[in-house]
Amino acid sequence: MADALLDELLDWLRIPSVSTGGGLPADLQRAAEWVLERVDGAGGATTLVAGDGNPIAYGELRASAADAPTVLIYGHYDVQSPGNAGAWRSDPFEPEVRDGRVWARGASDDKGNFLPLLHAACAMARAEELPVHVRVVVEGEEEAGGEHVARWLAADETGADAAVVFDSDMAATRTGLAPAVTVGLRGVVMVTVEVRTARRDLHSGVYGGSVLNAAHALHAMLAAVLPGPDGTVRDELRAGIVPPAPAELESWTRLAPGDQLLEAVGGRPLSPDAGTRYHERNGADAALDVNEVVLGEPRTVVPATARATLSLRLAPGQRAAGVLPVLQGLLRDAAPAGTEVTFSGGHSAEPALFSVDEPVVRLAADAMGRACGTPAVFQRSGGSIPIVADLAAKGIPTVVSGFALADDDIHAPNESYRLESLRLGEAAARGLYGAFAGLRG
C-alpha cells in the first residue's frame, strides 16, 4: 500500500463530517470539497451538488479512449456521531495508526472503505492509464437517509455501464477471509405504532379490570406480527421473496458457519437451527424486530397510551410499498375494540438483487480474486444501502463489495480499519477498472 493512500485517509478522517446530529454544515461541505480536490488534482471535472440536503461531491475522470466504458463509483463522506467520547481510546477525529489499523470515526464506514476506489482512479488518471471513464459520486447523507443522492440519481440521464460501491465487508469463509461480491441487499420498512385507550392514565385499583390498558393492547398487537419460534415471519409479510440461485447456495457453503458468526458477536441463537440457516435467513428472507417499546411507569396506573417501533427487513423481490400496509393492517386488526391506533414514521429502503450470472458481477468476482490472491465469494447482506436499489432500478449493474470486518466496530466507539484492508481495496480497485475496460454500453 502506498503511503500516499494512508496519508490521504488520515487527512480526510480529520474532518468531523457528522450527519446524524451534532455535526456542522461547514464540516460536511469541507469533506465533500476534499473529494473534489482529489479529482481536480487528477485532471478531472468536478461539481459540488447543492440543493435540499448535504452537498454531493460529483466528479468525472476521463479515460484516454473516448469510447471507453463508464463506471460510476459511490461512497459517502458522512459519519455517525462519535457518541460517548470517554469510551474512545483516542480522539475520534485525530486518527491514529497502531496495531496495524487506523483508528478514527469513519475509518471503516465509509471513508477508509471507499477511498481506495477514488485514490486508484485518480492515480491512474494522472498516469494516463485509466482504462474507463469514472464518475465519482460521494454523498453526505447515507447515515441519515440518503434522500438527496436518490433525487440526484433519479434525475441523472448520463448513466453508466457499471457501478461499484465499496461499503460492505469481506467474507469470513471456512478457510479464512476472502473478497466478496454482495449480490443481494435487504430493504427495510420502519413504523411506529401508538395506541390510546383513555383520555389519561387511570388508577389501577379503582378502574383496573374494567378499562382497556394501553400496554395490554399494544402487547396483543405485537404478538400478532412477531415471528414464530424459529424466527420465520408471517406468510403475509414474506410475499414476493425471490429464492437464492444455485450458484449463490454453492458459494455459501464456503462461508463460515452461522453458529461461528453468531458466537463471535455474542448473540444467542433464536432456535436450534439458527446457525445452519443463518446465511439464508439473514440474506434471503424477511425478518421482523421490535426496536423500542415505550409504555407505563412504575406505579399503580392503567396506562392510557403506549407505543412501539418495529422494523421489517425486506428480502430481495419484496417492495416496501406493498409490505408496509400489510404490516399496518395486521397490527390494526389485532387491536382490541375501542383502541385508537395511529401510525407514524414509515422510513423505507428497497431491497436489491443482482444475478450471479450478470457479466459485470462475474467480471468483478474474477478481477477481485486475482487482485487479492483469494477467490471471491458471492454473498448477501442483511443490511440496506438505499442507493444500490436505486442503481438497480436505473438498470445499472452494480458491484457491492468492500474490505470491512466485524471487528472494525463501525458506529461504535473505537472504530478502526486494517491497513491490510486499505491495501486490498487499492489492488481490487485497479483490478476492477482493468476488468471493466472490456465493457461497452
C-alpha positions in Angstrom: 0.0 0.0 0.0 1.4 3.4 -1.0 2.0 5.9 1.8 0.0 8.4 -0.2 -3.2 6.5 0.2 -2.8 6.3 4.0 -1.8 10.0 4.2 -5.0 10.9 2.3 -7.1 8.8 4.5 -5.7 10.4 7.7 -6.3 13.8 6.2 -10.0 13.0 5.3 -10.7 11.4 8.7 -9.7 14.6 10.5 -12.8 16.3 9.1 -15.7 15.7 11.6 -18.4 15.2 8.9 -21.1 14.0 11.2 -24.6 13.9 9.6 -26.6 12.2 12.4 -26.7 15.2 14.9 -24.1 17.4 16.3 -22.1 17.9 13.1 -21.6 21.3 11.5 -22.7 22.1 7.9 -19.3 23.7 7.2 -17.5 20.4 8.1 -19.9 18.4 5.9 -19.1 20.7 3.0 -15.4 20.6 3.7 -15.5 16.8 3.5 -17.2 17.0 0.1 -14.8 19.6 -1.2 -11.9 17.3 -0.1 -13.2 14.7 -2.6 -13.4 17.3 -5.3 -9.8 18.5 -4.7 -8.6 14.9 -5.4 -10.5 14.7 -8.7 -9.4 18.2 -9.7 -5.8 17.3 -9.0 -6.1 14.3 -11.3 -7.3 16.5 -14.2 -11.0 15.7 -13.8 -14.1 17.9 -13.8 -16.0 18.5 -10.6 -19.2 19.9 -9.3 -20.4 20.4 -5.7 -24.1 19.5 -6.0 -26.0 21.6 -3.6 -29.8 21.6 -3.1 -32.1 20.3 -0.4 -29.6 18.3 1.6 -25.9 17.9 2.4 -23.8 18.5 -0.7 -22.9 15.7 -3.1 -19.3 15.6 -4.4 -19.5 14.8 -8.1 -16.6 14.4 -10.4 -15.6 12.9 -13.8 -12.3 11.3 -14.7 -11.9 10.6 -18.4 -10.1 7.6 -20.0 -7.7 8.2 -22.8 -10.0 6.4 -25.2 -13.2 8.3 -25.9 -15.3 5.2 -26.4 -14.2 3.6 -23.1 -17.0 2.3 -20.9 -18.2 4.3 -17.9 -18.0 3.2 -14.3 -19.8 5.0 -11.5 -18.2 4.8 -8.1 -20.2 5.6 -5.0 -19.3 6.3 -1.4 -20.3 8.5 1.5 -18.2 11.1 3.4 -20.7 11.5 6.3 -20.2 9.6 9.5 -22.0 8.7 12.6 -21.7 10.8 15.8 -18.8 9.5 17.9 -21.1 9.1 20.9 -19.5 8.9 24.3 -16.1 10.5 23.9 -14.9 8.9 27.1 -15.3 5.4 25.5 -12.7 6.2 22.9 -9.0 5.3 23.4 -8.1 8.2 21.2 -9.7 11.3 19.7 -12.3 10.1 17.1 -11.3 12.9 14.7 -7.5 12.7 15.3 -6.8 9.4 13.6 -4.0 7.2 15.0 -2.2 4.3 13.3 -1.5 1.5 15.7 -1.7 -2.3 15.8 -1.9 -2.5 12.0 -5.0 -0.3 12.0 -6.3 3.2 11.5 -8.4 4.3 14.5 -11.0 7.1 13.9 -14.7 7.7 13.3 -15.3 6.9 9.6 -12.1 4.8 9.3 -14.1 1.9 8.1 -17.6 3.3 7.4 -17.1 4.6 4.8 -14.0 6.8 4.2 -11.4 4.0 4.5 -13.5 1.5 2.6 -14.4 3.8 -0.3 -11.1 5.8 -0.6 -9.1 3.2 -2.5 -11.6 3.4 -5.3 -11.1 7.1 -5.6 -7.4 7.0 -5.0 -6.7 4.4 -7.6 -8.8 6.1 -10.2 -7.0 9.5 -9.6 -3.6 7.9 -9.7 -4.4 6.0 -12.9 -5.8 9.2 -14.5 -2.7 11.2 -13.6 -0.5 8.5 -15.2 -2.8 8.4 -18.3 -3.5 4.8 -17.6 -7.2 4.9 -16.7 -9.0 2.4 -18.9 -12.6 3.5 -18.2 -14.4 6.8 -17.7 -15.1 7.1 -13.9 -18.0 9.1 -12.5 -17.4 9.9 -8.8 -20.4 10.2 -6.5 -19.8 10.8 -2.8 -22.8 11.8 -0.7 -23.2 13.2 2.8 -26.5 11.7 4.0 -26.0 7.9 3.9 -26.1 7.7 7.7 -29.2 9.9 7.7 -31.4 8.6 4.9 -29.7 9.4 1.6 -32.6 11.2 0.1 -30.5 13.9 -1.6 -28.5 11.4 -3.7 -31.6 9.4 -4.5 -33.2 12.5 -6.1 -29.9 13.3 -7.9 -29.7 9.8 -9.3 -33.4 9.8 -10.4 -32.7 12.9 -12.4 -29.4 11.7 -13.9 -29.5 10.9 -17.6 -25.8 10.0 -18.2 -25.9 6.5 -16.7 -23.0 4.1 -16.5 -22.1 0.6 -17.8 -21.4 -0.5 -14.2 -21.3 0.9 -10.7 -19.0 0.0 -7.8 -20.0 0.5 -4.2 -17.3 -0.2 -1.6 -19.4 0.0 1.5 -19.5 -3.7 2.5 -17.3 -6.3 4.1 -15.1 -9.2 3.4 -16.4 -12.7 3.7 -15.5 -15.0 6.6 -15.0 -18.4 4.9 -14.2 -21.8 6.4 -10.5 -21.2 5.5 -10.1 -17.5 6.3 -11.0 -14.1 4.8 -11.9 -13.7 1.2 -13.1 -10.8 -1.0 -16.8 -10.8 -1.5 -19.3 -9.6 -4.1 -22.5 -8.8 -2.3 -25.2 -9.6 -4.9 -28.2 -9.1 -2.6 -29.2 -6.5 0.0 -32.3 -6.4 2.1 -34.6 -3.5 2.3 -36.4 -2.2 5.3 -39.6 -0.6 6.4 -39.9 1.0 9.8 -43.1 2.0 11.5 -44.0 3.5 14.9 -47.4 2.4 16.2 -49.1 4.3 19.1 -52.3 3.2 20.9 -54.6 5.2 23.2 -57.2 3.6 25.4 -58.3 6.6 27.6 -58.0 10.3 27.9 -55.5 9.9 30.7 -53.8 7.3 32.9 -56.3 5.8 35.4 -55.9 4.4 39.0 -55.4 0.7 38.7 -57.2 0.0 42.0 -60.3 1.9 41.1 -60.5 1.1 37.3 -58.2 -1.8 36.7 -60.0 -4.8 35.2 -62.8 -2.6 33.9 -61.0 -0.4 31.3 -58.7 -1.0 28.4 -55.0 -1.0 29.3 -52.8 0.5 26.5 -49.9 -1.7 27.5 -52.1 -4.8 27.1 -53.5 -3.6 23.8 -50.0 -3.0 22.4 -48.7 -6.4 23.6 -51.6 -8.1 21.8 -50.9 -6.2 18.6 -47.2 -7.0 18.7 -47.9 -10.7 19.4 -49.9 -10.8 16.1 -46.9 -9.9 14.0 -43.9 -11.3 15.8 -42.0 -14.1 14.2 -42.6 -17.7 15.2 -40.3 -19.7 17.5 -37.9 -20.4 14.6 -37.7 -16.7 13.5 -39.9 -17.0 10.4 -42.2 -14.1 9.9 -45.9 -14.5 8.9 -46.5 -15.5 5.3 -48.3 -12.2 4.6 -45.0 -10.4 5.3 -42.9 -12.7 3.1 -44.8 -12.3 -0.1 -42.7 -11.7 -3.2 -39.4 -13.2 -1.9 -37.0 -14.4 -4.6 -35.1 -17.6 -3.5 -31.4 -17.7 -3.9 -29.9 -19.0 -7.1 -28.0 -22.4 -7.1 -24.7 -20.5 -7.6 -25.3 -18.5 -4.5 -26.2 -21.5 -2.5 -23.0 -23.2 -3.6 -20.9 -20.1 -2.7 -22.5 -20.0 0.8 -21.1 -23.5 1.5 -17.6 -21.8 1.5 -18.7 -19.2 4.1 -18.0 -19.5 7.8 -20.7 -21.5 9.6 -23.5 -19.4 11.0 -23.0 -20.8 14.5 -19.5 -19.4 14.5 -20.6 -16.0 13.3 -23.3 -15.7 16.0 -20.9 -16.8 18.7 -18.3 -14.2 17.6 -20.7 -11.4 18.3 -22.1 -12.8 21.5 -25.5 -13.4 20.1 -27.7 -16.2 21.5 -29.3 -18.3 18.7 -33.1 -17.9 18.4 -33.6 -21.5 17.6 -31.6 -24.7 17.3 -31.2 -24.3 13.5 -30.4 -20.5 13.6 -26.8 -21.2 12.8 -27.4 -23.6 9.9 -29.9 -21.3 8.4 -28.0 -18.1 9.1 -26.9 -17.2 5.5 -30.3 -17.9 4.0 -32.2 -16.3 6.9 -30.2 -13.1 7.0 -29.7 -12.6 3.3 -32.7 -14.1 1.5 -35.6 -13.9 4.0 -37.6 -11.3 5.7 -37.1 -10.5 9.4 -39.1 -8.5 11.9 -37.8 -6.9 15.1 -39.3 -4.8 17.8 -36.8 -2.0 18.2 -38.4 0.0 21.0 -41.4 -0.2 23.4 -42.5 2.8 25.5 -45.3 2.3 27.9 -46.5 2.8 31.5 -44.5 3.7 34.6 -43.6 2.0 37.9 -46.7 3.0 39.8 -50.3 1.8 40.1 -51.8 3.2 37.0 -53.6 1.8 33.9 -51.6 3.3 31.1 -53.6 5.3 28.6 -51.0 5.3 25.9 -48.2 3.1 24.6 -46.1 3.0 21.5 -43.6 0.7 19.8 -41.3 1.0 16.8 -40.8 -2.0 14.5 -38.5 -2.7 11.6 -39.2 -5.3 8.9 -36.2 -6.3 6.8 -37.3 -7.0 3.3 -35.8 -9.8 1.2 -35.0 -9.3 -2.5 -38.1 -9.4 -4.5 -40.3 -7.6 -2.0 -41.3 -3.9 -2.2 -41.8 -1.5 0.7 -45.0 0.0 -0.8 -46.6 -3.4 -0.8 -45.5 -4.7 2.6 -45.9 -1.6 4.8 -49.7 -1.5 4.5 -49.9 -5.2 5.2 -47.9 -4.8 8.4 -50.0 -1.9 9.5 -53.2 -3.8 8.7 -52.1 -6.8 10.8 -51.4 -4.6 13.7 -54.6 -2.6 13.4 -56.7 -5.8 13.1 -55.2 -7.2 16.3 -56.1 -4.1 18.4 -58.8 -4.7 21.0 -62.1 -2.9 20.2 -62.1 0.6 21.4 -58.4 1.1 21.0 -57.3 4.2 19.0 -54.4 3.3 16.7 -52.1 5.7 14.8 -49.0 5.1 12.7 -46.0 7.4 12.1 -42.6 7.1 10.6 -42.7 4.8 7.6 -39.0 5.1 6.7 -38.2 2.6 4.0 -35.4 1.3 1.7 -35.9 -1.1 -1.1 -34.0 -4.4 -1.4 -31.7 -5.1 -4.3 -30.6 -8.3 -6.1 -28.1 -8.8 -9.0 -27.8 -12.1 -10.7 -24.6 -14.0 -10.2 -24.7 -14.6 -14.0 -24.6 -10.9 -14.7 -21.4 -10.3 -16.8 -20.4 -7.3 -14.6 -20.8 -9.4 -11.5 -18.7 -12.2 -12.9 -16.0 -9.9 -14.2 -15.8 -8.3 -10.8 -15.6 -11.6 -8.9 -12.8 -12.8 -11.2 -10.9 -9.5 -11.0 -11.1 -9.2 -7.2 -10.0 -12.8 -6.8 -6.9 -12.2 -8.9 -6.1 -8.9 -7.3 -6.4 -10.3 -3.7 -4.9 -13.7 -4.3 -8.0 -15.4 -2.9 -11.1 -16.5 -4.9 -14.0 -14.1 -4.3 -17.3 -15.4 -3.0 -20.9 -14.3 -3.6 -22.8 -13.3 -0.5 -25.9 -11.4 0.5 -26.1 -8.7 3.2 -28.8 -8.5 5.7 -28.3 -4.7 5.8 -29.5 -2.0 3.4 -27.7 0.5 1.1 -30.5 2.6 -0.4 -28.6 3.8 -3.5 -28.0 0.2 -4.6 -31.7 -0.4 -5.2 -31.9 3.0 -7.0 -29.0 1.9 -9.3 -30.7 -1.4 -9.9 -33.9 0.5 -10.8 -31.9 2.5 -13.4 -30.6 -0.7 -15.0 -27.0 -0.2 -13.9 -25.4 -3.5 -12.8 -23.7 -2.8 -9.5 -20.8 -4.4 -7.7 -21.2 -4.1 -3.9 -18.0 -5.0 -2.1 -15.5 -3.7 0.4 -13.0 -4.9 2.9 -14.6 -4.1 6.3 -14.6 -6.6 9.1 -17.0 -7.1 12.0 -14.3 -6.0 14.5 -13.9 -2.7 12.8 -16.7 -1.6 15.2 -18.5 0.8 12.9 -21.0 3.1 14.6 -19.4 2.2 17.9 -16.5 3.8 19.9 -13.0 2.9 18.7 -13.9 2.3 15.1 -10.9 1.2 13.1 -9.8 -0.1 9.7 -7.0 -2.5 8.9 -4.0 -1.3 6.8 -4.3 -4.6 5.0 -7.9 -3.7 4.1 -6.6 -0.5 2.5 -4.0 -2.4 0.5 -6.5 -5.0 -0.7 -9.0 -2.2 -1.6 -6.5 -0.4 -3.8 -5.5 -3.7 -5.5 -9.1 -4.6 -6.1 -10.0 -1.1 -7.4 -7.2 -1.3 -10.0 -8.3 -4.8 -10.9 -11.9 -3.8 -11.4 -11.1 -0.8 -13.6 -9.0 -3.1 -15.8 -11.6 -5.8 -16.0 -14.4 -3.3 -16.9 -12.4 -1.9 -19.8 -13.9 -4.6 -21.9 -17.5 -3.5 -21.3 -19.4 -1.5 -23.8 -22.6 0.4 -23.2 
